Amino acid sequence: QVQLVESGGGLVQAGGSLRLSCTASGRIFSTNVMAWFRQAPGKQRELVARITGDGTTNYADSVKGRFTISRDNAKNMVFLQMNSLNVEDTAVYYCYLWDNKNYWGQGTQVTVSS
């Protein structure tokens, strides 16, 4: 059993920044693949950013140049620095871990106001 706990969500004005954090705990075999997903009302959950243990990253086209994913392997943590936020970024953001199955955090709300 793996637990993922997110923090850092909240309300921010368009153009502002927010930093999300996620800590993994429990019986973890591998933290190689970690990611952030988001889901807006009425839309499917989508991949925002992904990072592997060696630091290789992938980003959705919609967030490239604005968001940065990073990790602290010693603390089993992954972060998402979100800059130049716009209203389309409003969603529930979920921390994700692949450990021979999908693990999800509880989600943290990010609301961007215009």
N, C-alpha and C positions, 0 to 999 in steps of 0.2 A: 504494500500500500504506500502510495506517494501522496503527499499533500503539497499543494502550491498555494501560496498566499500572496496576493497582490496588495500594493498600497500606492498612493500618490495620485489617484484620480480626483477630479473635482471640476470646478467651474473656472473657465478662463476666457478672456476676450480674444476675438480674432486677432491674429498676429502675435499672440503671446506664446508662452512655452510652458511645458509641463513635463515632469519626469516620473515615470512609472517604475516601480520596483517589484520584484517577485523573488520569493525565497522558497526553495524546494527542500522538503524534509521527508523523513520516513525511510522505508526500505528501498533505496535507489540503487539500481544496478549500473545505469548509465545516464549521465547528464550531457551526452555529446550533442544532442539536437534539442535546442530550446527555441521558443518562438513567441511572438505576440500575434494574436488574432483580434479581430474586432467584429462586432455585429451591431448594426444600426436597426432601428425599428422597421419591420417589414422587409428586411434584406437578409440575405444569407451571410453566415459567418465567413469572413475572408482573412487570408493571411496578410499580415502587415509587414513583418520582418522575421527573419530566421537567422540563427547563429549556431555554429558548431563549436566544438571544444577548442579547435585551433584558431578560432576567430573569424572563419569565413562567414560572410554575411550575404543575405539576399533580401531585397526589398520589393514591395509592391510598387509599380510604376507611380502610383498616385502619391507616394510618400518619399520617393527618392529625392535626396537633397535637403529634406526637411527633418526626417527622423533618423536617429542613430540607435542601433541596438548594440549592447555591450554586455559583458558578463564578468563575474568574479568567481572563478572556479573554486577557489578555496572556501568560499562561503555558500556555494550552490545558489548563486543569485544571477538574475538576468535583469537588465534595465532597458528602458525605452525612453530616450530623450526626444521629445517632440517639440519642434520649433516651427514658427510661422504657421500656427494652427489656423484652420478655417472651419466654417460651420459644417462642412462635409466630413470633418473628422469626428464629429459627435457620434459616440457609440459606446457600448460596453466593451471594454478591452479585457481580453483573457490571456493569461499566461499559459504556455503550453510546454509539455515535455514529452518526448518520445522515449519510452523505456520498454520496448517490446509491446507497447500498447500506448494509447493516447491518454495523457493525463491533463486535466484542466484545472485552472484556478477558478475561484468563485465569480470572478469578473469585477471590474471596477469601472464606474461610470465616468466618462469624460464628456463634458458639455462645453461647447465652444459657442459663445454668444457673439452676435454681430454688433 
